[in-house]
Amino acid sequence: MAHSTFINYRSKAKTHILPMFGSRPLRTITKTEVEQWATLYLSDLKNKTINEVMIVFRGIFKDALADGVVKVNPVALIENRKVLKQAPDPFTKAEIDRILKNQTRQGNSLSWIFIWKQKSPEG
């Protein structure tokens, strides 16, 4: 594991997991409890960040299961939340108008191709 990944995981554990579950034996933590915690206490986070926190939590339980500390992994059945990827939209209509208005003759074709490529679904 890369050092930066370790730092990130440790931060997620310290910030989100340990304050709620750190004093509890792992065997007492249930799937329903973790789902409720994620819904109530992580609701101000983006889904991508919640998924990253859950990756850490799953890893904790995966290791505990492998070591025989727990008999079940309650977080293994919790699916990642959907993360919507928005297509980049680098220019506003006003910016495109300014680019087209201020272009040189030489840049005419290139500007149109660039803007079309940015706005097209496959761009």
N, C-alpha and C positions, 0 to 999 in steps of 0.2 A: 504494500500500500504506500502510495506517495505521502510524503510528509505533510503536504498541504491538505490532502484528503483526511489524514489523521487529525489535524488541527480542526478542520471543518466538523468532523464527526464528534470530536470531543466538545466543541462549542455547542453543537446541537444537543448533546446529552446534558451538559451542564445547564444550559439555558431552558430547555423544555422538558426533558424527561426526568432528571433527578429532582427538581423541585416538587413534582407531583408523586413520583414513585420511588425515589431514592431511599426512603426509610423502610420500604416494604420488602418482604421476601418475594422473590420472583414468582414462586409457586402460588401466591395469593392474588396475582394480577390476572384479570379475566379479559377476554376479547371484548365483551360488551363495555366494560369499564374503559378500555383503551379507546374504543370508538367514541364513547361519550366525551372523554377527555379531549380527543382530537376535535370533535365538533364544538365543544364549549370553550376550551382554553387555547386552541390554536386557530380559532376562527378569524383572527385579525391577520393571519399569515396568508400568503398566496399558496395555491394548491401545490406548486412546485416545491416550496419550502416545507409544507406539511409532508409531502412525499419523501423529502430528504430526511426529515426527522423520523419518519416511519422506517426508512431504510436502516437507520441506526438502531432503532428499537427492535426491528426484526433480527439484526445481527447479534444484539445482546441475547435474545432468546434462542437464536440458533446455536450460539456457543454454549449457553446454559443447558440446552437439550443434549448437545454432543457430550458435555461433561457430566451428564446425569443429574444435574441440579434440579431440573424440571422434567416432567414426563410429557408435557405438551407445550407447543409453541402457540399461544393464543393470538399473537399478532401475525402469524403466517397466513391466516385466512383473510386479513384485512387488505383489500385491494388499494392500489394507488388511486388517487383522485385524478380526474381528467385535467390535463393542462392544455389550454387552447393556445395554439400558435397562430399569431396574427402575422399576415404578410406585411413586410416592411412597406411603409408609405413615406418615402423620404422627402417628397415635395408637396406643398399645398398647391391648390389651384393658382393662387396668387403668385407663388414662386415660379411655377411653370410658365405663367404668362410673362413674368419678368425675364425669364431665361429666353423665351422665344422672341420677345420684343427687343432684347439687347444683343441678339446674336449677330455674328459677322456672316458675310456671304459664305465663307469657307466652312463655318460651323453649322450652316443651315441643316444639311442632311444628318450630320452627326447628332445634333440636338434632338431632332425628331425621333431618330432611332433610339437614342438614350431614354427619352421620356416615354416613348411607346413601350420599351422594354421594361421600364420601371412600373408601368401601370397595367401591363398585361398579366393575366393569371399565371402564365408559365414563366414569367420574368424573374 
